[in-house]
Amino acid sequence: MKFWAGAIVISILLASFPFMSISNAATSEPILVTSTGMVSYPELINYFYITIFSGTGGTTVPNSGNYFLQVGESFNVVAIPEQGYDFSKWLLNNTDYSTNPSITIQGETNINYNLQPIFVIEEPQTSEKLIVEGLNITDASGNPIRLQGVNAEPRDIQEEDIQWLKSKGFNYIRVDAFWHRLEPREDVYDSTYFGYLDNILNLCEEYEIYVNLVFMQWQWSPYFSYYSGSGTGFPSWVISGGGYENSATGLRDCIADFYMKRNSHGIWMREEFFEFWTYLINRYKDNQYVIAYEIINEPTIAKEVNHVTGVHAAVMDLYEEFTETFRSIDPVTIHVYHDTGGDAEEVVPYSNIVWTRSWYNVIYGGYSSSEYGQIVSRIEDIKHKYNTNLGTPFLISEMGFTLTDEGNGGAEEWITDSFNVMRQVGLNDGYEHYGWFIYDKGTLYNFRTPRNNDGTDTWIVPILQEYL
């Protein structure tokens, strides 16, 4: 009878821990109960468990409950305060442990962990972050700020790059957050890649460089490997299970399902997307120089999806749902919406919003002054749509000469003409904002090395500095 009673205890214990595989458990082995009441099982000595307790004023990701893991595995958990509360600290086994809302536990043999998040009533704070005022982005004193800088991948920028940008007068970096690298498996965050991201954001805070944290995707996901170079953005584990072809058709269907929540998998992808953003915002919202969240880069990147009825309105639904959800967590940081090329942008029911679009040369075969009129008409359209009709600033998210076209000439003239037209048209009342890619040959993010383009020593930095 004692044996069966013990068997019932261990069965209940294992059922409480969804991370554990018990396929190799040998139920014929004896069960031992220690003086502390802990059950010892021969196959279980290499496991530990974590209990996350709920806290008043907030939640956790993952949720409160019991988790069973192998020794040596790391366990990531983030505390998320509700509106009106701040995160204070973690208690680990009833002892003060950390004031960082995001922590990682590395399991050790026969050590079990009780985690308790402590939340406190939020104290009123004066934010020093930039905000949107009319057609301008302004500081806390109401002075217009012109955001001018670069796009950067966290692995490719070091402190000397930040120092160099600062010395040249630039004040802004659009920092890529690649979900597939940051969370390669569900609820498993890559500490190495987050280390790159933490480093660049901490350096930007130290050197007073403003940051737009962008969810960067290109061709949606590495899952769609049919595309040359594959994609970035959504991890493959988010896409898997949807039955999508590894083709342009599958990519189109996946994007449409995500935006329109057309089936259970589309709804699930949306939920995971919001959970990832929850983690990012809680991790970085207190950095005063993280002044914008760009929800998703080029949302309808697959051209075929533009022909799916209702997709443009569905992108706007995503934006509105995002703002409604995250303004309760972080009420001050700017949200950046992408132009989708449709008419869905006509009504924006929120303040502190900036619109954006990529700005590349569109004339294949190079650029000459005879095509100057195309730049004028594009800039005038942007000013009319966003400054005049919507009354909001416009941020050029990416600016550069098409990399595949750079050998045909005209890059220097195109950059110069683009900035002259922006000033003449008066985009954002003369406070145009941009994040440039280096337009000529070479490594994209080696900012400090002059390039050779068009057979001469032209370089984008001297051109841009004329317009700071």
Secondary structure, 3 states (H helix, E strand, C coil): CHHHHHHHHHHHHHHCCCCCCCCCCCCCCCCEECCCCCEECHHHCCEEEEEECCECCEEEECCCEEEEEECCCEEEEEEEECCCEEEEEEEECCEEEECCCEEEEECCCCCCEEEEEEEEECCCCCCCCCEEECCEEECCCCCEECCEEEEECHHHCCHHHHHHHHHCCCCEEEEEECHHHHCCECCECCHHHHHHHHHHHHHHHHHCCEEEEEECCECCCCCCCCCCCCCECCCHHHHCCCCCCCCHHHHHHHHHHHHHCCCHHHHHHHHHHHHHHHHHHHHHCCCCCEEEEECCCCCCCCHHHHHCCCHHHHHHHHHHHHHHHHCCCCCCCEEEEECCCCCHHHCCCCCCEEEEEEEECCCCCCCCHHHHHHHHHHHHHHHHHHHHHHCCCEEEEEEECCHHHHHHCCHHHHHHHHHHHHHHHCHHHHCCEEEECCCCCCCCCCCCCCCCECCEECCHHHHHHCCC
